[in-house]
Amino acid sequence: MQELVDKLLAQGLTEDQAYKAIEVIKTFTKEKFPFFSGAIDKLFDKYGPKTEEDFMP
């Protein structure tokens, strides 16, 4: 999925815009293929925006 993000970035989108575009694609795909919504969630959820992990020392 990073390849998709990289392609979107190469087209001039910011990282936030790229992830938003992927979210739109995810939602659209789930609407068109509801039977596969669980698989679609698993596929896309692991490729969300990078966030720092919460860590308590």
C-alpha distance matrix in Angstrom:
0.0 3.8 5.2 5.2 6.5 8.7 9.9 10.9 12.6 14.3 15.7 17.4 15.6 15.9 13.2 14.8 14.9 11.2 10.5 13.6 12.5 9.5 12.2 14.5 12.4 12.1 15.9 16.9 15.4 17.1 20.3 20.3 19.6 21.0 21.7 18.1 17.4 17.3 14.7 12.6 13.2 12.2 8.9 8.1 10.5 9.0 6.4 9.4 11.3 12.6 16.2 19.0 20.3 23.7 26.1 29.8 31.8
3.8 0.0 3.8 5.3 5.0 6.0 8.5 9.8 10.3 12.1 14.2 15.5 14.0 13.8 11.1 13.4 14.0 10.4 10.3 13.8 13.2 10.9 13.8 16.2 14.8 14.8 18.4 19.5 18.5 20.3 23.3 23.6 23.1 24.5 25.4 21.7 20.8 20.6 18.2 16.1 16.2 15.2 12.2 10.9 12.5 10.6 7.4 9.8 10.4 11.0 14.8 17.3 19.1 22.7 24.9 28.7 30.4
5.2 3.8 0.0 3.8 5.5 5.0 6.2 8.7 9.8 10.4 12.5 14.6 13.9 14.6 12.6 15.3 15.0 11.3 12.2 15.3 13.8 11.9 15.3 17.0 15.0 15.8 19.4 19.9 18.7 21.1 23.9 23.6 23.3 25.2 26.0 22.5 22.1 22.3 19.5 17.3 18.2 17.4 13.9 13.0 15.3 13.8 10.7 13.1 13.7 14.6 18.4 21.0 22.9 26.5 28.7 32.4 34.1
5.2 5.3 3.8 0.0 3.8 5.4 5.1 6.3 8.6 9.8 10.8 13.0 11.7 12.9 11.3 13.3 12.4 8.6 9.7 12.3 10.3 8.5 12.2 13.5 11.5 12.7 16.2 16.4 15.6 18.2 20.7 20.5 20.6 22.6 23.8 20.5 19.9 20.6 18.1 15.4 16.4 16.3 12.9 11.4 14.1 13.5 10.1 11.9 12.8 14.6 18.3 21.4 23.3 26.7 29.3 33.0 35.0
6.5 5.0 5.5 3.8 0.0 3.8 5.5 5.1 6.1 8.6 9.9 11.0 9.2 9.6 7.6 9.9 9.6 5.9 7.1 10.3 9.2 8.1 11.4 13.2 12.3 13.4 16.6 17.4 17.2 19.4 21.8 22.2 22.6 24.1 25.7 22.3 21.1 21.7 19.7 16.8 17.0 17.1 14.1 11.8 13.7 13.0 9.3 10.1 10.0 11.7 15.4 18.4 20.8 24.0 26.7 30.4 32.4
8.7 6.0 5.0 5.4 3.8 0.0 3.8 5.4 5.0 6.1 8.7 10.0 9.5 10.1 8.8 12.1 11.7 8.5 10.5 13.5 12.4 11.7 15.1 16.7 15.6 17.1 20.2 20.7 20.5 22.9 25.3 25.4 25.7 27.5 28.9 25.5 24.6 25.1 22.8 20.1 20.5 20.3 17.2 15.2 17.1 15.9 12.3 13.4 12.7 13.7 17.3 20.0 22.6 26.0 28.4 32.0 33.7
9.9 8.5 6.2 5.1 5.5 3.8 0.0 3.8 5.4 5.0 6.4 9.0 9.1 11.1 10.8 13.5 12.1 8.9 11.6 13.9 11.7 11.5 15.2 15.9 14.5 16.6 19.6 19.5 19.3 22.2 24.2 23.9 24.6 26.8 28.3 25.1 24.5 25.5 23.1 20.2 21.2 21.3 18.0 16.2 18.6 18.0 14.4 15.5 15.3 16.9 20.5 23.4 25.9 29.2 31.8 35.5 37.2
10.9 9.8 8.7 6.3 5.1 5.4 3.8 0.0 3.8 5.4 5.1 6.8 5.8 8.1 8.3 10.5 8.5 5.7 9.0 10.7 8.6 9.4 12.8 13.3 12.6 15.0 17.5 17.5 18.1 20.8 22.5 22.6 23.7 25.6 27.6 24.6 23.5 24.8 22.9 19.7 20.3 21.0 18.0 15.5 17.7 17.7 13.9 14.2 13.6 15.8 19.1 22.3 25.0 28.0 30.8 34.5 36.5
12.6 10.3 9.8 8.6 6.1 5.0 5.4 3.8 0.0 3.8 5.3 5.3 4.8 6.0 6.5 9.6 8.6 6.6 9.9 12.0 11.0 11.9 15.0 15.9 15.8 17.8 20.3 20.7 21.4 23.9 25.7 26.1 27.1 28.8 30.7 27.7 26.3 27.3 25.5 22.4 22.5 23.0 20.1 17.5 19.2 18.7 14.9 14.8 13.3 14.8 18.0 20.8 23.8 26.9 29.5 33.1 34.9
14.3 12.1 10.4 9.8 8.6 6.1 5.0 5.4 3.8 0.0 3.8 5.4 7.2 9.2 10.3 13.4 12.0 10.0 13.4 15.3 13.7 14.6 18.0 18.6 17.9 20.3 22.9 22.8 23.3 26.1 27.8 27.7 28.8 30.9 32.7 29.6 28.7 29.8 27.7 24.6 25.2 25.5 22.4 20.2 22.2 21.5 17.8 18.2 16.9 18.2 21.5 24.1 27.2 30.3 32.8 36.3 38.0
15.7 14.2 12.5 10.8 9.9 8.7 6.4 5.1 5.3 3.8 0.0 3.8 5.9 9.2 11.1 13.3 10.9 9.6 13.3 14.3 12.2 13.9 17.1 16.9 16.5 19.4 21.5 21.0 21.9 24.9 26.1 26.0 27.5 29.7 31.9 29.1 28.1 29.6 27.8 24.4 25.2 26.1 23.0 20.5 22.8 22.7 19.0 19.0 18.0 19.9 23.0 26.0 29.0 31.9 34.7 38.2 40.1
17.4 15.5 14.6 13.0 11.0 10.0 9.0 6.8 5.3 5.4 3.8 0.0 3.8 6.5 9.4 11.5 9.4 9.3 13.0 13.7 12.5 14.7 17.4 17.4 17.8 20.5 22.4 22.3 23.6 26.3 27.4 27.8 29.4 31.3 33.6 30.9 29.5 30.9 29.4 26.0 26.2 27.2 24.4 21.6 23.3 23.4 19.6 19.0 17.3 19.0 21.8 24.6 27.8 30.6 33.3 36.7 38.6
15.6 14.0 13.9 11.7 9.2 9.5 9.1 5.8 4.8 7.2 5.9 3.8 0.0 3.8 6.5 7.9 5.6 5.9 9.5 10.0 9.3 11.7 14.0 14.3 15.1 17.6 19.3 19.6 21.1 23.5 24.6 25.4 27.0 28.5 30.9 28.3 26.5 27.9 26.7 23.2 23.2 24.4 21.8 18.7 20.2 20.5 16.8 15.8 14.1 16.2 18.8 21.9 25.0 27.6 30.5 33.9 36.0
15.9 13.8 14.6 12.9 9.6 10.1 11.1 8.1 6.0 9.2 9.2 6.5 3.8 0.0 3.8 5.4 5.1 6.1 8.7 9.7 10.4 12.4 14.2 15.2 16.5 18.3 20.0 21.0 22.5 24.4 25.8 27.0 28.3 29.4 31.8 29.1 27.0 28.0 27.0 23.6 23.0 24.0 21.9 18.6 19.3 19.5 15.9 14.3 11.9 13.6 15.8 18.7 22.0 24.4 27.3 30.6 32.7
13.2 11.1 12.6 11.3 7.6 8.8 10.8 8.3 6.5 10.3 11.1 9.4 6.5 3.8 0.0 3.8 5.4 5.0 6.3 8.6 9.8 10.7 12.4 14.3 15.4 16.5 18.5 20.0 21.1 22.7 24.6 25.9 26.8 27.6 29.8 26.9 24.7 25.3 24.3 21.2 20.2 20.9 18.9 15.7 16.1 15.9 12.4 10.8 8.3 9.9 12.4 15.4 18.6 21.2 24.1 27.5 29.6
14.8 13.4 15.3 13.3 9.9 12.1 13.5 10.5 9.6 13.4 13.3 11.5 7.9 5.4 3.8 0.0 3.8 5.4 5.3 6.2 8.6 10.0 10.6 12.4 14.3 15.2 16.6 18.4 20.0 21.1 22.7 24.5 25.6 26.1 28.6 25.9 23.4 24.1 23.6 20.4 19.1 20.3 18.8 15.2 15.3 15.9 12.8 10.2 7.7 10.2 11.9 15.2 18.2 20.3 23.6 26.8 29.3
14.9 14.0 15.0 12.4 9.6 11.7 12.1 8.5 8.6 12.0 10.9 9.4 5.6 5.1 5.4 3.8 0.0 3.8 5.5 5.0 6.1 8.6 9.7 10.4 12.3 14.1 15.2 16.4 18.2 19.9 21.1 22.5 24.1 24.9 27.6 25.1 22.8 24.1 23.5 20.0 19.3 20.9 19.1 15.5 16.4 17.4 14.1 12.1 10.5 13.4 15.5 18.9 21.7 23.9 27.2 30.5 33.0
11.2 10.4 11.3 8.6 5.9 8.5 8.9 5.7 6.6 10.0 9.6 9.3 5.9 6.1 5.0 5.4 3.8 0.0 3.8 5.4 5.1 6.3 8.7 9.9 10.6 12.3 14.4 15.4 16.5 18.5 20.1 21.2 22.3 23.5 25.8 23.0 21.1 22.2 21.1 17.7 17.4 18.6 16.3 13.0 14.4 15.0 11.4 10.2 9.3 12.2 15.0 18.5 21.1 23.8 26.9 30.4 32.8
10.5 10.3 12.2 9.7 7.1 10.5 11.6 9.0 9.9 13.4 13.3 13.0 9.5 8.7 6.3 5.3 5.5 3.8 0.0 3.8 5.4 5.0 6.2 8.7 9.8 10.4 12.4 14.2 15.2 16.5 18.5 20.0 20.7 21.4 23.7 20.8 18.5 19.4 18.6 15.3 14.3 15.6 13.8 10.3 11.0 12.0 8.7 6.8 6.4 9.8 12.4 16.1 18.3 20.8 24.1 27.6 30.2
13.6 13.8 15.3 12.3 10.3 13.5 13.9 10.7 12.0 15.3 14.3 13.7 10.0 9.7 8.6 6.2 5.0 5.4 3.8 0.0 3.8 5.4 5.0 6.3 8.7 9.7 10.6 12.3 14.2 15.4 16.6 18.5 19.8 20.3 23.1 20.7 18.2 19.6 19.3 15.8 14.9 17.0 15.5 11.8 12.6 14.5 11.7 9.4 9.2 12.9 14.8 18.5 20.6 22.7 26.1 29.4 32.3
12.5 13.2 13.8 10.3 9.2 12.4 11.7 8.6 11.0 13.7 12.2 12.5 9.3 10.4 9.8 8.6 6.1 5.1 5.4 3.8 0.0 3.8 5.4 5.1 6.3 8.6 9.9 10.6 12.3 14.3 15.4 16.6 18.1 19.3 22.0 19.6 17.7 19.5 18.8 15.1 15.1 17.2 15.1 11.8 13.7 15.4 12.4 11.2 11.7 15.2 17.7 21.4 23.4 25.8 29.2 32.6 35.4
9.5 10.9 11.9 8.5 8.1 11.7 11.5 9.4 11.9 14.6 13.9 14.7 11.7 12.4 10.7 10.0 8.6 6.3 5.0 5.4 3.8 0.0 3.8 5.4 5.0 6.1 8.6 9.8 10.4 12.3 14.2 15.3 16.1 17.2 19.5 16.7 14.9 16.3 15.3 11.7 11.8 13.6 11.3 8.1 10.3 12.0 9.2 8.7 10.2 13.7 16.4 20.0 21.7 24.3 27.6 31.0 33.8
12.2 13.8 15.3 12.2 11.4 15.1 15.2 12.8 15.0 18.0 17.1 17.4 14.0 14.2 12.4 10.6 9.7 8.7 6.2 5.0 5.4 3.8 0.0 3.8 5.4 5.0 6.2 8.5 9.8 10.6 12.4 14.3 15.2 15.5 18.2 15.8 13.2 14.7 14.6 11.0 10.3 12.8 11.6 8.1 9.4 12.0 10.0 8.6 10.3 14.0 16.0 19.7 21.0 23.1 26.6 29.9 32.9
14.5 16.2 17.0 13.5 13.2 16.7 15.9 13.3 15.9 18.6 16.9 17.4 14.3 15.2 14.3 12.4 10.4 9.9 8.7 6.3 5.1 5.4 3.8 0.0 3.8 5.4 5.2 6.1 8.5 9.9 10.6 12.3 14.1 14.9 17.9 16.1 13.8 16.2 16.1 12.4 12.5 15.4 14.0 11.0 12.8 15.5 13.5 12.3 13.8 17.5 19.6 23.3 24.7 26.7 30.3 33.5 36.5
12.4 14.8 15.0 11.5 12.3 15.6 14.5 12.6 15.8 17.9 16.5 17.8 15.1 16.5 15.4 14.3 12.3 10.6 9.8 8.7 6.3 5.0 5.4 3.8 0.0 3.8 5.5 5.1 6.0 8.6 9.9 10.5 11.9 13.5 16.1 13.9 12.4 14.8 14.1 10.3 11.4 14.0 12.0 9.6 12.4 14.8 12.8 12.7 14.8 18.3 20.8 24.4 25.7 28.1 31.5 34.8 37.7
12.1 14.8 15.8 12.7 13.4 17.1 16.6 15.0 17.8 20.3 19.4 20.5 17.6 18.3 16.5 15.2 14.1 12.3 10.4 9.7 8.6 6.1 5.0 5.4 3.8 0.0 3.8 5.5 5.2 6.2 8.7 10.0 10.4 11.2 13.6 11.1 9.1 11.2 10.8 7.0 7.7 10.6 9.2 6.9 9.4 12.2 11.1 11.1 13.9 17.2 19.4 23.0 23.8 26.0 29.3 32.6 35.6
15.9 18.4 19.4 16.2 16.6 20.2 19.6 17.5 20.3 22.9 21.5 22.4 19.3 20.0 18.5 16.6 15.2 14.4 12.4 10.6 9.9 8.6 6.2 5.2 5.5 3.8 0.0 3.8 5.5 5.2 6.2 8.7 9.9 9.9 13.1 11.7 9.1 11.9 12.5 9.1 9.3 12.8 12.3 10.1 11.7 15.0 14.2 13.5 15.9 19.5 21.2 24.7 25.4 27.2 30.7 33.8 37.0
16.9 19.5 19.9 16.4 17.4 20.7 19.5 17.5 20.7 22.8 21.0 22.3 19.6 21.0 20.0 18.4 16.4 15.4 14.2 12.3 10.6 9.8 8.5 6.1 5.1 5.5 3.8 0.0 3.8 5.5 5.2 6.3 8.6 9.8 13.1 12.0 10.4 13.8 13.9 10.5 11.9 15.2 14.1 12.3 14.7 17.7 16.6 16.3 18.7 22.2 24.3 27.9 28.8 30.8 34.2 37.3 40.5
15.4 18.5 18.7 15.6 17.2 20.5 19.3 18.1 21.4 23.3 21.9 23.6 21.1 22.5 21.1 20.0 18.2 16.5 15.2 14.2 12.3 10.4 9.8 8.5 6.0 5.2 5.5 3.8 0.0 3.8 5.4 5.1 5.9 7.9 10.4 8.8 8.0 11.3 10.9 7.7 10.1 12.9 11.6 10.8 13.6 16.3 15.6 16.1 19.0 22.3 24.6 28.1 28.7 30.9 34.1 37.3 40.4
17.1 20.3 21.1 18.2 19.4 22.9 22.2 20.8 23.9 26.1 24.9 26.3 23.5 24.4 22.7 21.1 19.9 18.5 16.5 15.4 14.3 12.3 10.6 9.9 8.6 6.2 5.2 5.5 3.8 0.0 3.8 5.5 5.1 5.0 8.0 6.9 5.1 8.7 9.4 6.8 8.4 11.7 11.5 10.9 12.8 16.0 16.1 16.3 19.4 22.6 24.4 27.7 27.9 29.8 33.0 36.0 39.2
20.3 23.3 23.9 20.7 21.8 25.3 24.2 22.5 25.7 27.8 26.1 27.4 24.6 25.8 24.6 22.7 21.1 20.1 18.5 16.6 15.4 14.2 12.4 10.6 9.9 8.7 6.2 5.2 5.4 3.8 0.0 3.8 5.6 5.6 9.3 9.6 8.2 11.9 13.0 10.6 12.0 15.4 15.3 14.4 16.2 19.6 19.4 19.2 22.0 25.4 27.1 30.5 30.8 32.5 35.8 38.8 42.1
20.3 23.6 23.6 20.5 22.2 25.4 23.9 22.6 26.1 27.7 26.0 27.8 25.4 27.0 25.9 24.5 22.5 21.2 20.0 18.5 16.6 15.3 14.3 12.3 10.5 10.0 8.7 6.3 5.1 5.5 3.8 0.0 3.8 6.1 8.9 9.3 9.4 13.1 13.4 11.3 13.6 16.6 15.9 15.5 18.0 20.9 20.6 21.0 23.9 27.2 29.3 32.7 33.1 35.1 38.4 41.4 44.6
19.6 23.1 23.3 20.6 22.6 25.7 24.6 23.7 27.1 28.8 27.5 29.4 27.0 28.3 26.8 25.6 24.1 22.3 20.7 19.8 18.1 16.1 15.2 14.1 11.9 10.4 9.9 8.6 5.9 5.1 5.6 3.8 0.0 3.8 5.5 5.7 6.8 10.3 10.4 9.1 11.8 14.3 13.9 14.4 16.8 19.5 19.7 20.6 23.8 26.9 28.9 32.2 32.2 34.2 37.3 40.4 43.5
21.0 24.5 25.2 22.6 24.1 27.5 26.8 25.6 28.8 30.9 29.7 31.3 28.5 29.4 27.6 26.1 24.9 23.5 21.4 20.3 19.3 17.2 15.5 14.9 13.5 11.2 9.9 9.8 7.9 5.0 5.6 6.1 3.8 0.0 3.8 5.3 5.0 8.4 9.9 9.2 10.9 13.6 14.2 14.6 16.2 19.2 20.0 20.5 23.8 26.8 28.4 31.5 31.2 32.9 35.9 38.8 42.0
21.7 25.4 26.0 23.8 25.7 28.9 28.3 27.6 30.7 32.7 31.9 33.6 30.9 31.8 29.8 28.6 27.6 25.8 23.7 23.1 22.0 19.5 18.2 17.9 16.1 13.6 13.1 13.1 10.4 8.0 9.3 8.9 5.5 3.8 0.0 3.8 5.7 7.8 8.9 9.6 11.6 13.4 14.3 15.6 17.1 19.7 20.9 21.9 25.5 28.2 29.8 32.7 32.1 33.9 36.7 39.5 42.6
18.1 21.7 22.5 20.5 22.3 25.5 25.1 24.6 27.7 29.6 29.1 30.9 28.3 29.1 26.9 25.9 25.1 23.0 20.8 20.7 19.6 16.7 15.8 16.1 13.9 11.1 11.7 12.0 8.8 6.9 9.6 9.3 5.7 5.3 3.8 0.0 3.8 5.6 5.4 6.1 8.6 10.1 10.6 12.2 14.0 16.3 17.5 18.8 22.4 25.0 26.8 29.7 29.3 31.3 34.0 37.0 39.9
17.4 20.8 22.1 19.9 21.1 24.6 24.5 23.5 26.3 28.7 28.1 29.5 26.5 27.0 24.7 23.4 22.8 21.1 18.5 18.2 17.7 14.9 13.2 13.8 12.4 9.1 9.1 10.4 8.0 5.1 8.2 9.4 6.8 5.0 5.7 3.8 0.0 3.8 5.5 4.9 6.1 8.6 9.7 10.4 11.6 14.5 15.7 16.4 19.9 22.6 24.1 27.1 26.6 28.4 31.3 34.2 37.3
17.3 20.6 22.3 20.6 21.7 25.1 25.5 24.8 27.3 29.8 29.6 30.9 27.9 28.0 25.3 24.1 24.1 22.2 19.4 19.6 19.5 16.3 14.7 16.2 14.8 11.2 11.9 13.8 11.3 8.7 11.9 13.1 10.3 8.4 7.8 5.6 3.8 0.0 3.8 5.4 5.2 6.4 8.7 10.1 10.4 12.8 14.9 15.8 19.5 21.7 23.0 25.6 24.7 26.4 29.1 31.9 34.9
14.7 18.2 19.5 18.1 19.7 22.8 23.1 22.9 25.5 27.7 27.8 29.4 26.7 27.0 24.3 23.6 23.5 21.1 18.6 19.3 18.8 15.3 14.6 16.1 14.1 10.8 12.5 13.9 10.9 9.4 13.0 13.4 10.4 9.9 8.9 5.4 5.5 3.8 0.0 3.8 5.4 5.1 6.1 8.7 9.9 11.6 13.4 15.1 18.9 20.9 22.8 25.4 24.7 26.9 29.4 32.5 35.2
12.6 16.1 17.3 15.4 16.8 20.1 20.2 19.7 22.4 24.6 24.4 26.0 23.2 23.6 21.2 20.4 20.0 17.7 15.3 15.8 15.1 11.7 11.0 12.4 10.3 7.0 9.1 10.5 7.7 6.8 10.6 11.3 9.1 9.2 9.6 6.1 4.9 5.4 3.8 0.0 3.8 5.4 5.1 6.1 8.3 10.5 11.4 12.8 16.5 19.0 21.0 24.0 23.8 26.1 29.0 32.2 35.0
13.2 16.2 18.2 16.4 17.0 20.5 21.2 20.3 22.5 25.2 25.2 26.2 23.2 23.0 20.2 19.1 19.3 17.4 14.3 14.9 15.1 11.8 10.3 12.5 11.4 7.7 9.3 11.9 10.1 8.4 12.0 13.6 11.8 10.9 11.6 8.6 6.1 5.2 5.4 3.8 0.0 3.8 5.4 5.3 5.6 8.6 10.1 10.7 14.4 16.8 18.3 21.2 20.7 22.8 25.7 28.7 31.7
12.2 15.2 17.4 16.3 17.1 20.3 21.3 21.0 23.0 25.5 26.1 27.2 24.4 24.0 20.9 20.3 20.9 18.6 15.6 17.0 17.2 13.6 12.8 15.4 14.0 10.6 12.8 15.2 12.9 11.7 15.4 16.6 14.3 13.6 13.4 10.1 8.6 6.4 5.1 5.4 3.8 0.0 3.8 5.6 5.4 6.7 9.2 10.9 14.6 16.2 17.9 20.3 19.6 21.9 24.4 27.5 30.2
8.9 12.2 13.9 12.9 14.1 17.2 18.0 18.0 20.1 22.4 23.0 24.4 21.8 21.9 18.9 18.8 19.1 16.3 13.8 15.5 15.1 11.3 11.6 14.0 12.0 9.2 12.3 14.1 11.6 11.5 15.3 15.9 13.9 14.2 14.3 10.6 9.7 8.7 6.1 5.1 5.4 3.8 0.0 3.8 5.9 6.5 7.6 10.1 13.7 15.6 17.9 20.6 20.5 23.2 25.8 29.1 31.7
8.1 10.9 13.0 11.4 11.8 15.2 16.2 15.5 17.5 20.2 20.5 21.6 18.7 18.6 15.7 15.2 15.5 13.0 10.3 11.8 11.8 8.1 8.1 11.0 9.6 6.9 10.1 12.3 10.8 10.9 14.4 15.5 14.4 14.6 15.6 12.2 10.4 10.1 8.7 6.1 5.3 5.6 3.8 0.0 3.8 5.6 5.4 6.9 10.6 13.0 15.3 18.5 18.8 21.4 24.3 27.8 30.5
10.5 12.5 15.3 14.1 13.7 17.1 18.6 17.7 19.2 22.2 22.8 23.3 20.2 19.3 16.1 15.3 16.4 14.4 11.0 12.6 13.7 10.3 9.4 12.8 12.4 9.4 11.7 14.7 13.6 12.8 16.2 18.0 16.8 16.2 17.1 14.0 11.6 10.4 9.9 8.3 5.6 5.4 5.9 3.8 0.0 3.8 5.3 5.6 9.3 11.3 12.9 15.8 15.6 18.0 21.0 24.3 27.1
9.0 10.6 13.8 13.5 13.0 15.9 18.0 17.7 18.7 21.5 22.7 23.4 20.5 19.5 15.9 15.9 17.4 15.0 12.0 14.5 15.4 12.0 12.0 15.5 14.8 12.2 15.0 17.7 16.3 16.0 19.6 20.9 19.5 19.2 19.7 16.3 14.5 12.8 11.6 10.5 8.6 6.7 6.5 5.6 3.8 0.0 3.8 5.8 9.0 9.9 11.8 14.3 14.1 17.0 19.5 23.0 25.4
6.4 7.4 10.7 10.1 9.3 12.3 14.4 13.9 14.9 17.8 19.0 19.6 16.8 15.9 12.4 12.8 14.1 11.4 8.7 11.7 12.4 9.2 10.0 13.5 12.8 11.1 14.2 16.6 15.6 16.1 19.4 20.6 19.7 20.0 20.9 17.5 15.7 14.9 13.4 11.4 10.1 9.2 7.6 5.4 5.3 3.8 0.0 3.8 6.7 8.2 11.1 14.0 14.8 18.0 20.7 24.3 26.7
9.4 9.8 13.1 11.9 10.1 13.4 15.5 14.2 14.8 18.2 19.0 19.0 15.8 14.3 10.8 10.2 12.1 10.2 6.8 9.4 11.2 8.7 8.6 12.3 12.7 11.1 13.5 16.3 16.1 16.3 19.2 21.0 20.6 20.5 21.9 18.8 16.4 15.8 15.1 12.8 10.7 10.9 10.1 6.9 5.6 5.8 3.8 0.0 3.8 6.4 8.7 12.1 13.2 16.0 19.1 22.6 25.3
11.3 10.4 13.7 12.8 10.0 12.7 15.3 13.6 13.3 16.9 18.0 17.3 14.1 11.9 8.3 7.7 10.5 9.3 6.4 9.2 11.7 10.2 10.3 13.8 14.8 13.9 15.9 18.7 19.0 19.4 22.0 23.9 23.8 23.8 25.5 22.4 19.9 19.5 18.9 16.5 14.4 14.6 13.7 10.6 9.3 9.0 6.7 3.8 0.0 3.8 6.2 9.9 11.9 14.7 17.8 21.4 23.9
12.6 11.0 14.6 14.6 11.7 13.7 16.9 15.8 14.8 18.2 19.9 19.0 16.2 13.6 9.9 10.2 13.4 12.2 9.8 12.9 15.2 13.7 14.0 17.5 18.3 17.2 19.5 22.2 22.3 22.6 25.4 27.2 26.9 26.8 28.2 25.0 22.6 21.7 20.9 19.0 16.8 16.2 15.6 13.0 11.3 9.9 8.2 6.4 3.8 0.0 3.8 6.8 9.2 12.4 15.1 18.7 20.9
16.2 14.8 18.4 18.3 15.4 17.3 20.5 19.1 18.0 21.5 23.0 21.8 18.8 15.8 12.4 11.9 15.5 15.0 12.4 14.8 17.7 16.4 16.0 19.6 20.8 19.4 21.2 24.3 24.6 24.4 27.1 29.3 28.9 28.4 29.8 26.8 24.1 23.0 22.8 21.0 18.3 17.9 17.9 15.3 12.9 11.8 11.1 8.7 6.2 3.8 0.0 3.7 6.3 8.9 11.9 15.4 17.8
19.0 17.3 21.0 21.4 18.4 20.0 23.4 22.3 20.8 24.1 26.0 24.6 21.9 18.7 15.4 15.2 18.9 18.5 16.1 18.5 21.4 20.0 19.7 23.3 24.4 23.0 24.7 27.9 28.1 27.7 30.5 32.7 32.2 31.5 32.7 29.7 27.1 25.6 25.4 24.0 21.2 20.3 20.6 18.5 15.8 14.3 14.0 12.1 9.9 6.8 3.7 0.0 3.8 6.4 8.7 12.2 14.3
20.3 19.1 22.9 23.3 20.8 22.6 25.9 25.0 23.8 27.2 29.0 27.8 25.0 22.0 18.6 18.2 21.7 21.1 18.3 20.6 23.4 21.7 21.0 24.7 25.7 23.8 25.4 28.8 28.7 27.9 30.8 33.1 32.2 31.2 32.1 29.3 26.6 24.7 24.7 23.8 20.7 19.6 20.5 18.8 15.6 14.1 14.8 13.2 11.9 9.2 6.3 3.8 0.0 3.8 6.0 9.7 12.1
23.7 22.7 26.5 26.7 24.0 26.0 29.2 28.0 26.9 30.3 31.9 30.6 27.6 24.4 21.2 20.3 23.9 23.8 20.8 22.7 25.8 24.3 23.1 26.7 28.1 26.0 27.2 30.8 30.9 29.8 32.5 35.1 34.2 32.9 33.9 31.3 28.4 26.4 26.9 26.1 22.8 21.9 23.2 21.4 18.0 17.0 18.0 16.0 14.7 12.4 8.9 6.4 3.8 0.0 3.7 6.8 9.9
26.1 24.9 28.7 29.3 26.7 28.4 31.8 30.8 29.5 32.8 34.7 33.3 30.5 27.3 24.1 23.6 27.2 26.9 24.1 26.1 29.2 27.6 26.6 30.3 31.5 29.3 30.7 34.2 34.1 33.0 35.8 38.4 37.3 35.9 36.7 34.0 31.3 29.1 29.4 29.0 25.7 24.4 25.8 24.3 21.0 19.5 20.7 19.1 17.8 15.1 11.9 8.7 6.0 3.7 0.0 3.8 6.3
29.8 28.7 32.4 33.0 30.4 32.0 35.5 34.5 33.1 36.3 38.2 36.7 33.9 30.6 27.5 26.8 30.5 30.4 27.6 29.4 32.6 31.0 29.9 33.5 34.8 32.6 33.8 37.3 37.3 36.0 38.8 41.4 40.4 38.8 39.5 37.0 34.2 31.9 32.5 32.2 28.7 27.5 29.1 27.8 24.3 23.0 24.3 22.6 21.4 18.7 15.4 12.2 9.7 6.8 3.8 0.0 3.8
31.8 30.4 34.1 35.0 32.4 33.7 37.2 36.5 34.9 38.0 40.1 38.6 36.0 32.7 29.6 29.3 33.0 32.8 30.2 32.3 35.4 33.8 32.9 36.5 37.7 35.6 37.0 40.5 40.4 39.2 42.1 44.6 43.5 42.0 42.6 39.9 37.3 34.9 35.2 35.0 31.7 30.2 31.7 30.5 27.1 25.4 26.7 25.3 23.9 20.9 17.8 14.3 12.1 9.9 6.3 3.8 0.0
